[in-house]
Amino acid sequence: MVPDREEGRASGRDSTGLRGIDGLRMRRNCAESDIISTVMLPLVELPATTRIRLIPPRDQDLERVALLFGELEPVLLWLGPRRPIREIALELIEKRELPPEGNPDRALTALIQDPADSCLLGVLEYYCGYPEEDCLYIGSLFLSPRCQGKGYGSEIETAIAQAALERGYRWIYLAVGILNWPALRFWTGRGFTEITFVSGDEAFGPGKFAVIELRRPIAGTPDWSPTGGGLRVA
Ligand SMILES: CC(C)(COP(=O)(O)OP(=O)(O)OC[C@H]1O[C@@H](n2cnc3c(N)ncnc32)[C@H](O)[C@@H]1OP(=O)(O)O)[C@@H](O)C(=O)NCCC(=O)NCCS
């Protein structure tokens, strides 16, 4: 889920302008020559944690990814109009969620599996170097309902941040549906407290959607402060 920065937050686009799994696609608002000003090390290898294994999706994973998105349909309906689940799954497997000038070599798409039985726990997508070169953008982190609230999300986010820090990244970005308050609780609790962009419909109503983009500095970078970040969520 990446807001369309080119069209702007007050563009008044209606919900038919929302595309992709989470309604929106990446668009760069800088000149092509500005895109790679410094060379960052790409973070496309998969961070491992103790309880999960991340593996690249293959064509034959379509059915089980579609089953996962089927379980998550209530969340998907907070993000945009209803779309065929298999189409959403195919987009993930074919790594179609890239910026217009995006380089697939800078994108990671992974199935999150249980190392013991290869059971599918969720999916993860991120892109290295958007919206600036020293930023990492989490496009998707979707866990099966039976795995939520067990610390997997925190573990994965920590692993990504640690690996990103080691490669010189300074910021992690993501976008979340405004109606997705469980995820808002999760991300703000992880320190994503700076709103950098709002996109989608201007007025709330049936069939209307909006997302907010949040960011946090990566702990250990010059931008990070131990007292900053982290909303108190009652
Ligand atoms: C959002 C999501 C990635 C969080 O991962 P998770 O593994 O469930 O979260 P964790 O178990 O690591 O929880 C971390 C913290 O967030 C809180 N939290 C997680 N889910 C929550 C929920 N549904 N409601 C309230 N708090 C929640 C936990 O209480 C925990 O707080 P604590 O550390 O103070 O105890 C996961 O629940 C998910 O995939 N949800 C459905 C899809 C989705 O909305 N994805 C995000 C799209 S932007």
The ligand as an ORCA input file, in Angstrom:
! r2SCAN-3c Opt
* xyz 0 1
  C      -1.341     -5.590     11.996
  C      -0.509     -6.856     12.154
  C       0.588     -6.898     11.087
  C       0.152     -6.824     13.557
  O       0.925     -7.991     13.737
  P       0.641     -8.909     15.028
  O       1.577    -10.036     14.975
  O      -0.806     -9.252     15.073
  O       0.981     -7.922     16.218
  P       1.802     -8.301     17.522
  O       1.266     -9.557     18.109
  O       3.261     -8.244     17.214
  O       1.372     -7.119     18.474
  C       2.212     -6.023     18.767
  C       1.438     -4.995     19.535
  O       0.341     -4.502     18.761
  C      -0.857     -4.725     19.484
  N      -1.880     -5.217     18.585
  C      -1.697     -6.079     17.567
  N      -2.859     -6.343     16.973
  C      -3.780     -5.621     17.649
  C      -5.173     -5.477     17.548
  N      -5.867     -6.157     16.621
  N      -5.800     -4.641     18.382
  C      -5.091     -3.989     19.333
  N      -3.785     -4.093     19.479
  C      -3.139     -4.893     18.656
  C      -0.557     -5.803     20.485
  O      -1.381     -5.665     21.630
  C       0.876     -5.566     20.813
  O       1.009     -4.571     21.789
  P       1.995     -4.819     23.018
  O       3.334     -5.109     22.394
  O       1.934     -3.533     23.755
  O       1.416     -6.007     23.723
  C      -1.385     -8.137     12.052
  O      -2.309     -8.133     13.133
  C      -2.135     -8.243     10.743
  O      -1.607     -8.786      9.783
  N      -3.390     -7.766     10.691
  C      -4.265     -7.938      9.526
  C      -3.714     -7.299      8.257
  C      -3.356     -5.856      8.448
  O      -4.156     -5.043      8.876
  N      -2.102     -5.552      8.093
  C      -1.555     -4.219      8.194
  C      -1.857     -3.455      6.959
  S      -1.037     -1.851      7.050
*
